[in-house]
Amino acid sequence: MLSWAITFLIIAIVAAVLGFGGIAGTATGIAKILFILFLVLFVASLFFGRRG
């Protein structure tokens, strides 16, 4: 999941450099959502992994 977030972040950076603002904004939004989802799942796996 983290690799997908990094991929969308790179797409957003390339699109912003080339001047595609709409695509860059969309890719940035997707990257943020995936990164937050990754963090939530990572913390949950740390928490539940130590209990079992």
N, C-alpha and C positions, 0 to 999 in steps of 0.2 A: 504494500500500500504506500509505503514511503517512496518507493521508486516511481509510482504513478504521480505522486505529488511533485516530485522533483522534475519529472518529465513535463508536466503541465506548467511548472514554473519556468522551465527553459523555453517552452513554446511561447509563453507570455512575454518573456524578455526579447526573444527574436522578433515576435510580432510587434512589440513596442518600438524596437529599433527600426523596423521597416515601415512603421507608420500605420499599422493596422490597429487602431485604438479599440474597436469593438471586440475583435478577436483577443486582443491582449487582456482586456477587462474580463472577458468570459473565462479565459484560461487562468487568470489570476484567481478568480472566484472559485473555480473548481479546485485549484491547487490549495487554497486556504481550507476548503471543506475537507479535502482528503487528508491534509496535514492534521487538522483538529480531530478527525475521526481516527487517524493513526495514533495520536497522543492518548485519546480516550481508551482505545483498545490496548495500548501499551501499558498504561497505568492499571487497567483492569486485569491484565494478565500478570503483572507484577504482584498485585494484591491477592488475587485468587490462586496464583501459583505458589505462594508461600504458605497458604492455609492448608493446601492438600498435601 
